[in-house]
Amino acid sequence: MASISNTALPVLNATSPVSASINNVTFVTLLPQLSSSSVYLQMSTTASGLFPNGLNYRVTTDNTGVATWTVHASNVAQVNPSNLISAITSSGSWSGNITNTIDCSFAYNNGNSQVMKFLAQTANADLGASGISLHLMLMVARAFSMDKRPTLQQVFGSGFQTVSTSLSNALSTSIQNMLQTASVQEKLIDTLVTATGPILDFSSPGNKVLPITQIIPLINLVFNLKDVTVAFTLDRLGVTRSLVLAGPITCVLTLNN
């Protein structure tokens, strides 16, 4: 991780245990291309790695023989969690028009909401490393210091790895839960059909599997993170305080073929 020239004392002195959680992940849309005018956290993985067993759908026919397809909640395809956590920890940085600031809304110790202007360009430069959890932690660190560019070690101290791991796990679980819903998988299949043509099997009614092959195009899953919470135990006070990033923080999971 790249260091910066900052010889100030630590922003705060936090001890373990520190914990992190993400309480709300909201699916937004599927896009073949992203707008360069927005700012978002982007990570990537392969579609086949994320859905190694393909996507499930069900074909039904009416009394005239017309076939339709749906995704049923009882038969959603399962996400590969190890592939997802790998994408979260090994890829991820701010993309888009990162020379623009974004509003970072947060509340500390259940207090009033505050807004900090966050410049993603300096976040990428200061971290010098990939990983969605690191970028979220940097937003928390800058909220503590109102963007005086502290290092993560200065803010999180010995709890650095604990927070990074717990945030990654929380994000993986939340994204997995979102992806393993009938509504999202139906939109995903519909997007693939629109992009590639007649790839579904209508030869007979019943449960079917859409395999993830090389014909599947690049797709971006856009979603928002809300209520990212980090709880600190402060040495000097002997009490626990939490900082909540209210969001929404726009994220993109790019599925490569």
C-alpha positions in Angstrom: 0.0 0.0 0.0 1.3 3.4 -1.0 2.2 5.8 1.8 1.7 9.5 1.8 3.7 12.3 3.4 1.7 12.7 6.6 3.6 12.9 9.8 0.7 13.9 12.0 -0.3 11.9 15.0 -3.0 9.2 14.4 -6.5 10.6 13.8 -7.7 8.4 16.6 -6.3 5.5 18.6 -8.6 2.5 18.0 -8.2 -0.9 19.5 -9.6 -4.3 18.5 -12.3 -5.2 18.4 -13.4 -3.1 15.6 -16.2 -4.4 13.4 -17.8 -3.5 10.1 -21.1 -4.3 8.4 -23.1 -3.4 5.3 -26.8 -3.3 6.0 -28.3 -2.6 2.6 -27.4 -3.5 -1.0 -29.9 -2.3 -3.6 -29.8 -3.6 -7.1 -30.1 -0.8 -9.7 -29.7 -2.0 -13.3 -27.7 -4.1 -15.8 -25.7 -2.2 -18.4 -23.6 -3.3 -21.4 -21.6 0.0 -21.1 -21.0 2.4 -18.2 -21.4 6.2 -18.3 -18.0 7.9 -18.0 -19.7 10.9 -16.4 -20.5 9.1 -13.2 -18.2 7.9 -10.4 -18.4 4.4 -9.1 -16.5 1.6 -7.4 -15.8 -1.1 -10.0 -14.7 -4.7 -9.5 -14.7 -7.6 -12.0 -15.0 -11.3 -12.3 -16.0 -13.9 -14.9 -19.7 -14.7 -15.4 -18.8 -18.4 -15.6 -16.9 -18.2 -12.3 -19.8 -16.4 -10.6 -22.4 -18.8 -12.0 -20.4 -22.0 -12.6 -23.6 -24.1 -13.0 -25.3 -21.6 -15.3 -28.6 -19.8 -14.8 -31.9 -21.6 -14.1 -35.2 -20.8 -15.8 -38.5 -22.5 -16.4 -40.4 -22.8 -19.7 -44.2 -23.1 -19.7 -46.6 -23.4 -22.5 -50.3 -22.3 -22.6 -53.2 -24.2 -24.2 -52.3 -22.8 -27.6 -48.7 -24.0 -27.4 -47.2 -20.5 -26.8 -44.0 -20.8 -24.7 -42.9 -18.3 -22.0 -40.0 -18.4 -19.5 -39.6 -17.2 -15.9 -37.2 -17.6 -13.0 -38.8 -19.1 -9.9 -37.7 -18.2 -6.4 -37.4 -21.9 -5.6 -35.0 -22.6 -8.4 -32.6 -19.6 -8.5 -29.0 -20.3 -9.6 -26.4 -20.3 -6.8 -23.5 -17.9 -6.8 -19.9 -19.2 -6.3 -19.0 -17.4 -3.0 -15.2 -17.9 -3.3 -15.2 -16.3 -6.8 -17.2 -13.4 -5.5 -15.0 -12.8 -2.4 -12.0 -13.0 -4.7 -13.4 -10.2 -6.9 -14.1 -8.1 -3.9 -10.6 -8.4 -2.4 -8.4 -8.6 -5.6 -10.1 -6.1 -7.8 -11.9 -2.8 -7.3 -11.1 0.9 -7.5 -12.9 4.1 -8.3 -13.7 4.5 -12.0 -15.6 6.9 -14.3 -15.0 10.6 -14.0 -12.9 10.4 -10.9 -11.8 14.0 -11.2 -15.2 15.0 -10.0 -16.0 14.9 -6.2 -18.9 12.9 -4.8 -20.9 13.6 -1.7 -19.9 11.3 1.1 -22.8 11.3 3.6 -22.1 10.0 7.1 -23.2 10.1 10.7 -20.9 9.6 13.7 -22.1 8.3 17.1 -25.8 8.5 16.0 -25.4 12.2 15.5 -26.6 14.4 12.7 -25.8 13.6 9.2 -22.8 15.3 7.6 -21.5 15.5 4.1 -17.9 15.5 3.0 -16.7 16.1 -0.6 -14.8 13.0 -1.5 -12.3 12.9 -4.4 -12.0 9.4 -5.8 -8.9 10.3 -7.8 -6.8 10.9 -4.7 -8.2 7.7 -3.1 -6.9 5.6 -6.0 -3.5 7.3 -5.8 -3.2 7.1 -2.0 -4.2 3.4 -1.7 -2.2 2.1 -4.6 -4.0 -1.2 -4.1 -7.2 -2.9 -5.2 -10.0 -4.1 -3.0 -13.5 -2.7 -2.4 -13.2 -2.9 1.4 -10.0 -0.7 1.4 -11.8 2.0 -0.6 -14.8 1.9 1.8 -12.4 2.1 4.8 -10.7 5.1 3.2 -14.0 6.9 3.0 -14.5 6.2 6.7 -11.0 7.4 7.5 -11.5 10.7 5.6 -14.8 11.2 7.2 -13.1 11.1 10.6 -10.6 13.7 9.5 -12.8 15.6 7.0 -10.5 14.6 4.1 -7.1 15.4 5.5 -5.9 12.2 3.7 -4.9 10.0 6.7 -3.5 6.6 6.0 -5.7 3.6 6.9 -3.1 2.5 9.5 -3.4 5.9 11.3 -7.2 5.5 11.7 -7.7 1.7 12.1 -4.4 0.8 13.8 -4.3 -2.8 14.9 -7.9 -3.3 13.8 -7.0 -2.7 10.1 -7.2 -6.3 9.0 -10.2 -7.1 11.1 -12.2 -4.3 9.4 -11.0 -5.2 6.0 -12.0 -8.8 6.3 -15.4 -8.1 7.9 -16.3 -5.5 5.3 -15.3 -7.9 2.5 -17.3 -10.7 4.0 -20.3 -8.5 4.6 -20.2 -7.2 1.1 -19.8 -10.7 -0.4 -22.8 -11.9 1.6 -25.0 -8.9 0.6 -24.1 -9.2 -3.1 -24.7 -12.9 -3.1 -28.1 -12.5 -1.5 -29.0 -9.9 -4.1 -27.8 -12.0 -7.0 -29.6 -15.1 -5.7 -33.1 -13.6 -6.2 -35.5 -14.5 -9.0 -36.0 -10.8 -10.0 -32.3 -10.1 -10.5 -31.6 -13.4 -12.3 -34.6 -12.8 -14.5 -33.2 -9.4 -15.5 -29.8 -11.0 -16.1 -31.2 -13.6 -18.4 -33.4 -11.1 -20.2 -30.3 -8.9 -20.7 -28.3 -11.8 -22.1 -31.2 -12.7 -24.5 -31.5 -9.1 -25.7 -27.7 -8.9 -26.3 -27.1 -12.3 -27.9 -30.4 -13.5 -29.5 -32.4 -16.7 -29.1 -30.3 -18.6 -26.6 -33.1 -20.1 -24.5 -34.4 -23.7 -25.0 -38.1 -23.6 -25.9 -38.1 -27.2 -27.3 -40.2 -28.5 -24.4 -41.6 -27.2 -21.1 -39.8 -27.7 -17.8 -36.8 -26.5 -15.9 -33.8 -25.5 -18.0 -30.3 -24.3 -17.5 -28.7 -21.5 -19.5 -24.9 -22.3 -19.6 -22.4 -19.5 -19.3 -20.4 -19.8 -22.5 -18.1 -17.5 -24.6 -21.2 -16.1 -26.4 -22.1 -14.3 -23.2 -21.2 -10.6 -23.6 -19.6 -8.3 -21.0 -22.3 -7.0 -18.6 -22.1 -4.6 -15.7 -24.3 -5.1 -12.7 -24.9 -1.8 -11.0 -26.0 -1.6 -7.4 -25.8 0.8 -4.4 -24.4 0.3 -1.0 -26.1 1.9 2.0 -25.5 2.1 5.7 -21.9 0.9 5.7 -21.1 0.9 9.5 -17.7 0.7 11.2 -17.7 0.5 15.0 -14.5 1.5 16.9 -13.5 0.9 20.5 -11.6 4.1 21.4 -8.7 3.8 23.8 -9.0 7.3 25.3 -12.7 7.1 26.0 -13.1 3.4 26.7 -16.3 3.3 24.7 -17.5 2.1 21.3 -18.5 4.6 18.7 -19.7 4.0 15.2 -19.5 5.8 11.9 -22.1 5.1 9.2 -21.6 5.8 5.5 -25.2 6.5 4.6 -24.7 6.2 0.8 -25.8 5.5 -1.7 -22.3 4.4 -2.9 -22.6 3.2 -6.4 -20.8 0.0 -7.2 -20.4 -2.0 -10.4 -19.6 -5.7 -10.8 -18.4 -6.3 -14.3 -19.0 -9.9 -15.6 -16.4 -10.8 -18.3 -16.8 -13.8 -20.5 
